[in-house]
Amino acid sequence: MNEWGIPDWRYPRAYGSVDKWSINRWRWEFLRRREDVRAAFDESADASFRYRQPFVGKPGFPAAHLRPDEPGFTAMHPLAQSLGLPQIPNPRIGAQAPMVIGFSDWEEGVQRFISEEPPENFERVDFDLRKPLEPQIKAARQLLKELQRAEAGSVLQKRRHPKKWLGYLRTLDAREAGASWGEIAALHPNSAQTEQTARDIWGQARALCFNF
């Protein structure tokens, strides 16, 4: 493993029992390979550790005793909100506790807006709780599709391909380790195995880091 706890891309078994990984674990594996997530953790880990020190040994603060290099430790950073996490776990550790990488159970993108104005790229739709919800949901869905079509040019859909995820991780790790496009192409026997194919697959894997 390298500095960031990334397995040797040449050996699938180095990744462990991926068939037992939860959807949150998969998402975390792609997230922790992002440069901005790594930088955000390192920028805020020491300050977060010092902030919790007065709470060590007090009831209700079980994580206060954890060091930044231990599983379960999280750093307080503004980037966490855009990741769907309350705080950022250590990107050097893949096997985090479910509660640490427990992304929201809400449908992706749904938030309860505390402020008067929704965040950038969000649209607010109000519902009347005194009336049936289904007709309102149907109307809201149509409205949001029209707004998204106007903003993005089309209604966006997410199609996941879990069978490709391990290959994507190995592709990201191989490139980070300095592997050539030819070596990466060899990881994908069902593709054309050209350097351009390898670049395309790397691009798809990279995109998953930001839009899982």
C-alpha positions, 0 to 999 in steps of 0.5 A: 500500500502507498501513502494513501492506503491504496492496494497494489493495483496489479493484484485484485486480491489486494483489495480484499473481499469487495463482494462484501462491500456496502454501497457506502464503502464503494462510494467512500473508496472512490471519494478517498482517491480524490485530491481535494478530499485528501487535502481537506482532511490533512488541512483540518485533521490536527485542528479537529483533534485539538478541538476534541481534546477537552471532551476526552473521557466525557460521556457522549463523546466516544470519538474524542480519544481517536487520533487522526491516523485511526479508523473512525476519526473524522475531520471538520471541513466545509467540503464534507457537506458537498460529499454528503458526510457530516465530517471527513474520515481519513482518506488513508483508511478504506475500512471505516466503520459504517457510521463514519461513511454512512452517507444519507439514506435520503435520495441523493441530492435531497436536503432539508433546507434550513436557510431561506435560500437553497444551496447553489444548483438546488431548486426548492419545491414546497409541499402542502402537508394538509393535502394529498402528497402524490399529486404534489410529488407528481407535479414537483417531479415534472417541474424539476425535470423541466428546470433541469432540462433548461439548466443542463440541457437534458434530464440527467440519469445515473446508471451504475455498473457495479461489475466495473467498479473494481476495475475502475479502482484498479485503473485509478490506482494504476495511473496514480502509481505511474503505470502506462496506458498500455499496462492499464489497458491490459487490466480490461480484457473485454475492451479493445485494450488500446491506449485510448481505451485505457484513457477512456476507462480512466476518465469514466473511473475518475468521473465516478469519484465525483458523481458516484 
